[in-house]
Amino acid sequence: MSIERVCVVGGGAIGSLYAAHLSRVADVWVLTRRPEHARALEEQGLEVSGRAEFTGRVHATDHASKLPEVDVAIVATKGTALDAAAGALAGHFPHAMVVTVQNGLGAEQIVRRHGDWPLVSGVTFMSGTRHDDTHIEYILDTETWLGPYGDTPYALVEEIADLIVASGLKARPFEDLRPAQWSKLIFNATVNAVAALTGLPHDRHFAEREHVGDLGHLVFDLVEEGKRVAEAAGVELHEDPWEMNVLATKRGSRHYPSMLEDVEAHRPTEIDQITGALVREAERLRVPVSLHAAMYRLVKAREASWASD
Amino acid sequence: MSIERVCVVGGGAIGSLYAAHLSRVADVWVLTRRPEHARALEEQGLEVSGRAEFTGRVHATDHASKLPEVDVAIVATKGTALDAAAGALAGHFPHAMVVTVQNGLGAEQIVRRHGDWPLVSGVTFMSGTRHDDTHIEYILDTETWLGPYGDTPYALVEEIADLIVASGLKARPFEDLRPAQWSKLIFNATVNAVAALTGLPHDRHFAEREHVGDLGHLVFDLVEEGKRVAEAAGVELHEDPWEMNVLATKRGSRHYPSMLEDVEAHRPTEIDQITGALVREAERLRVPVSLHAAMYRLVKAREASWASD
């Protein structure tokens, strides 16, 4: 098949980066939650600054019923909004491939409940800062990793990866995505929860292990717990999450993990999709994860603290 | 001996409650950090509202050299300010008994470094809200527990407890304070750190253990770790910290632990004196305390997050 039309579901930072870039090589429709967001995209296009500078022309709507047939749908909502987004797609474009790029585990199963599209699993490391509805700053130009879910032929995964690369972003197809997915799951469960609870961006404290009170000890122990779960699940990790952590803090980017942004804005976090998913897998596999369980309970309690806002 | 003159070091919530009440049965001097605080106390006295309603007349100064001889000095600063406060007392009133009421462990050793006064160990459960330099609201009218430190005769402890009771506060002497001190240490290490990290006052969430994500599981596990350290230290606890927790949350007071107030005000917390003390004892006794170590590292990292304020 050749991919001519793509739907990007969700106009957050990640969705906007895909939509703007893909608009250079395909006809792009963005499905937004808010009608005024869709209108602004239709009228003004989507401006990219930072790592790339251009304005992409896209179509947009807040009604799935107004979407044309597409070849690929990239669902780029937060994990917390995925079920509603996939529900809105039910019955639409039966011949499209659907790509999930949510953090954590379990996004594919949630989408599957709403349709039998061929599914592609994605993990993305790129990041951006959303300045407003029609302007996204491209910050980290790192890869999106893609792999087949279930029966999806690998050739389709390669085709989507090629399209993303042609659009100016970075992507890489894997025959089995689980090693990469689990590396990022452990990294995310650790770094996001620690950042959310401490208020620290992902900075040098995450790698410090000199004194007994240093944060790096906790980060290391969380990664170790996560690795024991991956091992019990039969997954050989693509990258060591502790090394990913050390490398990222050395780069000095002081990246603000999305869970820290959520906590500061008093929004629901992805803790259930990330750390919660890891804790549930650990329970199923009977691997003790007292530290991740502690982080899970602390972040959920933090959410409860603003429930009365 | 008969106690006629008392010095209260520190005019925070706890120091103000002692000073105002004791002024009804003794001559009270308050040693403050700020000169304007001392002036205000000298001029306006110390107003108590809430559980009691009166204004106590006190003397006050910000210079230890201006203090007269006293029979008892109650050091009621935060643990973080204790070393400086005890240092200011060095060489003064050699015949006085010195009472410490800081949270955590180790206050007596810090004071001992600055003089050889007979020492009395204290643990206080009362609480107040400091409205301004001369007005304290008396909130929880719970006891102060006192016990001898080192060679201090128990009779002196009883005398101080009697004086505090005569002043209208609640107090109780113990021949061995360690069982009570450790009960409060474990309670404080758990409740303060959890509150500081979650933003929750001490409310019903701390006792909930229904779902896997419920906070009460973590609180329970932290208490269990603490009890194992007490046991290794040969201390039989005076009260079960888990029951103290359940009881306090049932009272529905939604008490704001001081560490949560410190975190919200971006002040240094007592984490080193409380959880840090417990972790150090555990290390010395070779008891694993991975959860308390995690809390210790998280709160210290939280402090680091506002280091650049």
Contacts between the chains, C-beta under 8 A, distances in Angstrom:
chain1	res1	chain2	res2	distance
A	194	B	298	7.3
A	194	B	301	7.4
A	197	B	197	5.1
A	197	B	298	5.3
A	197	B	302	7.3
A	198	B	298	5.7
A	198	B	301	3.9
A	198	B	302	4.8
A	198	B	304	7.6
A	198	B	305	5.6
A	199	B	302	5.8
A	199	B	305	3.7
A	199	B	306	7.4
A	200	B	301	5.6
A	200	B	302	7.8
A	200	B	304	6.6
A	200	B	305	4.7
A	205	B	301	5.6
A	205	B	304	5.9
A	212	B	279	7.0
A	212	B	283	7.3
A	212	B	293	7.5
A	212	B	296	8.0
A	213	B	272	7.8
A	213	B	276	6.9
A	213	B	296	5.7
A	213	B	297	5.8
A	213	B	300	4.8
A	214	B	297	6.7
A	215	B	297	5.1
A	215	B	298	7.6
A	215	B	300	7.3
A	215	B	301	4.4
A	215	B	304	7.9
A	217	B	293	7.2
A	217	B	297	6.2
A	218	B	293	7.4
A	218	B	294	5.2
A	218	B	297	4.4
A	218	B	298	6.9
A	221	B	290	6.8
A	221	B	294	7.6
A	272	B	213	7.9
A	276	B	213	6.9
A	279	B	212	7.0
A	283	B	212	7.3
A	290	B	221	6.9
A	290	B	290	6.6
A	290	B	291	6.4
A	291	B	290	6.4
A	291	B	291	7.5
A	291	B	294	5.8
A	293	B	212	7.5
A	293	B	217	7.2
A	293	B	218	7.4
A	294	B	218	5.2
A	294	B	221	7.7
A	294	B	291	5.8
A	294	B	294	5.9
A	296	B	213	5.7
A	297	B	213	5.8
A	297	B	214	6.7
A	297	B	215	5.1
A	297	B	217	6.2
A	297	B	218	4.5
A	298	B	194	7.2
A	298	B	197	5.3
A	298	B	198	5.7
A	298	B	215	7.6
A	298	B	218	6.9
A	298	B	298	7.9
A	300	B	213	4.7
A	300	B	215	7.3
A	301	B	194	7.4
A	301	B	198	3.9
A	301	B	200	5.6
A	301	B	205	5.6
A	301	B	215	4.4
A	302	B	197	7.3
A	302	B	198	4.8
A	302	B	199	5.8
A	302	B	200	7.9
A	304	B	198	7.6
A	304	B	200	6.6
A	304	B	205	5.9
A	304	B	215	7.9
A	305	B	198	5.7
A	305	B	199	3.8
A	305	B	200	4.7
A	306	B	199	7.4
